[in-house]
């Protein structure tokens, strides 16, 4: 039972990481897009970079938390 709970937590963290990876890809795509960079106001570009930075920080926390989870024997 505890093992199932741990697996559920791990699976949940992996799903969150997967979602965040998709968000990071979207931010990267925008930030690599020359048209976006040329046309968007600098405050919007900076906002996208900040969102990407927050997503990366969240991903790191989730990965670290996942690394600390130990399966019961």
N, C-alpha and C positions, 0 to 999 in steps of 0.2 A: 504494500500500500504506500509506504513512504517512497519507495523506488518509483512508483507511478507518479506521485506528486512531483518528485524531482524531475522526472522526464517531462512532465507537463510544463514545469517552469522553464526548463531548457528549451523546449519547443517554442514556448511563448517568446523567449528572448531571441531565438533565431528568427522568428517571424518579424519581430520588431527591427532586427538588424537588416533583414531583407528589404523591408519597407523603407528604412532610412537609406539604404544603398540606392534604391530607386530615386529617392528625393535628391540625393547627392548627384546622381547622374543628370538629373534635370537641371540643377544649378550649374554643374560643369558645362552642360550643353549651352546654356544661355551665356555663361561667362567666356566661352570659346567662340561664340558667334560674333563675327566682326560687325554684321549689321546691327545686332543688338547693342554692342559696345559703342558703335558710331551714333546711333539714334537715341538711345535711352539717356535720360538725365543721369548725371553722376550719382545722385542720391539713390536712384533705383539700382544702379550697378552695385553700389556699396551695400545696399540692402540685400541683394542677392548673395553677395559674398559673405555677409554676416549670417544669413540664414544657412549657407553652406557650412560656415565655421561652427555654428551651433549644432548642426546635424552631425558633423564629424565628432564634436565633443560628446554628444549623446551616444553615438555609435561606440566610441572608445569606452564610455562608462558601461554600456551593455556588454561589450566584449570582455571587459575586466570582470564584470559580475559573473558572466558565463564561465570564465576561467576559474573563478573561486568555487563554483558549484562542484561538490564531490558526490558521486553516486554512492549510496550505501551498499555495503557488501552483503 
